[in-house]
Structures are given as C-alpha cells and as structure tokens.
C-alpha cells in the first residue's frame, strides 16, 4: 500500500488518491493522467484542479478550495524544464503514514513510546524499508499481513479538514504562501504527495505563524504533521483498514490515537 509511483531512474510524485480514481467513478480522469510527469505538471494539472466532492466533508466551510503554492525549481514538463506552481483542488481527508517520535514530548512519561517501537502506519511513503528513526519516513510498501495490530485497530484514512487555510481551534488564518507572515496547512490538494503524513509534532509550515499551540488532540489544528481535524462537534471520522468508519471523540487520548495509527506497534488499546 505505497502512496507514490516510482519511475526509474527518478521518482515522479503521485499520491494514493490517483490510484483510487477508477473505484470512485472517476476513471475518465485517470485516462488522461500520466505518470511520466509529476502530479502538478501539465497535462496532469488540469485534472488535479478539478474539485472531487467525494473528498470534501459537507461540514467544512468554504468549498471548493484551491491550493496554489508558488514554486521556484524547474521540473520536467512536455515542453521541457519549467517552473510550475503546485495547484490543485483541496480535499478534507489524508492518510496518516505513522507517528513522529516528537509525540513523546506530549505524552506522560508512562505513555511514551520506547526506542525501537514500529511507528509506521498502514499507508506509507516511498523510500527504503528500514526501521531507523523516524521509521515511518522510510516505509517502502505494506501488505495486509504487515498490519500486525489488526485491521480493525489501524487507521487507514482520516479527516484533516479545511486545508490549505490554517485552522487553530475554530480560528482561521487564510493560506498565504509568500511575504513576511505566511500561513499554510500543507497537504491540501487531493493529488499532492504531501497529503500523507505522520502525526505528533508542532512544527508550523513557516516560522512566522509560531509553534502550533494548544493541546495535541483531535480538532486542535489542521496543520501538517500535527493531528486530526474536522468541523464536526466533538470529534472526527476515521476509516479503518478493515473498511469500517468510526467517529472518535476529540477527547480520545493522544496515546490511543497514536496506537490506532501504528500498524505493528504491538499496543493494547485501552478504552478512554
């Protein structure tokens, strides 16, 4: 269950959503999509700028939204090397690829993960298959048999709504990509490879917005790498690897959330 497509001898970046399109009655879009170029490059650009309602939660305000991140590095295009901004219609769901080791800074001493714990998630990044720290960052591919914690106890997809605007609590900072004060909840476009990431850290996209404040829990912030976020009252929706969908209370303990993300951490999930 890898989320990128490797085109030897270099990687061209494509995320998990693209591979789902035929199963979502969107196969006509995939027919025009090419893996020869990155997701944001023409001819893919027009495809990924299309709003897919299935990836929008009805409770999320300001629909549809568009990621429009300026770029400075030239990439291969059908017309040669060009600088192409990363534009794409936004969605409200993402794939948690694992847990950052920084989560131990948030957990009580008794709840902290010990060195060597497998913190990788069910869906994963492209890279070497290794368990070095942080293990999820080098997670090449998964099989169902790798989900040792059980498919009913492992999150596959979850809500992180409202991106690319930054939401902290119910206060919104509009996405601003340039200038002195910048704000971005990275990973907003449904096609971006940033739309798969671990949870458990407080690093903002740009230092000008400051470290993510508040208690690290559901609905605290929708910023990349932090936690889960929705506009539902009291919690968020999660799709588990067995195909079930559950609403988890926003007061679910951080350790239990992390346990639900890991695929083979060997944890016993105690009720909150």
PyMOL commands that set and color helices and strands:
alter all, ss='L'
color gray80, all
select helices_A, chain A and resi 16-24+27-32+44-48+53-55+101-105+109-111+135-138+144-146+151-153+207-209+254-261
alter helices_A, ss='H'
color red, helices_A
select strands_A, chain A and resi 5-7+10-12+66-69+74-77+80-83+86-89+93-99+155-159+166-168+171-173+196-199+235-240+245-249
alter strands_A, ss='S'
color yellow, strands_A
deselect
rebuild
show_as cartoon
